[in-house]
Amino acid sequence: MNYIENIKKTFGKLSLKKNLQKNFRQVSVHNFKSAQTIGIIFNSPDDESFTIVKNFLSFLADNNLKVIALGYVPDKKIPENLLLRKGINFFCKKDLNWYYKPKTEVVNQFMNQNFDILIDLSLKEYFPLYYIGQLSHASFKIGRQSEQYQYQDLMIDIGKNHSIDYLIEQIKYYLTIINQ
């Protein structure tokens, strides 16, 4: 990463820290039975991974959970095949300010939703997703364990099995047994 990128990320982290001081959320552990609303954030995967994400969204909807998903595309524009997906919104690099803070109304609405559970399905560290996850008002946050970005209430160590289907399998397992 070059010098300018480091400066941008430093300003982004300072902005996040400032916003976190004003952000209050009530932490409450939820499972599939106690939750009513779930927010999902993820980075734009390949076609196979995107199918897995869509199947997970269907699984949640089939279990009478209201689900809203937000995907990040680390490119200047969102590919046509990802547009107009019901229940899934996307944002991309052009939707970020110069220090990587998301600046669209869709993202602001997502962060201000009072989800029972926020699930982070990202397998890579992207500052915009970290920013959203940190400022989300969700009661219970779950995602993979990350050394760089830690904000979840429940972090899942996926070890060397770095695949989205394994992460989802683990999330299903823990959200089924937790708080029974």
Secondary structure, DSSP 8 states (H G I E B T S, - for coil): --HHHHHHHHHHHHHHHHHHHH---------TTT-SEEEEEEE---HHHHHHHHHHHHHHHHTT-EEEEEEEE-SSS--GGGSSBTTEEEEEGGGB-TTS-B--HHHHHHHHS--SEEEE--SS--HHHHHHHHH---SEEEEE--SS----SEEE--TT---HHHHHHHHHHHHHHTT-
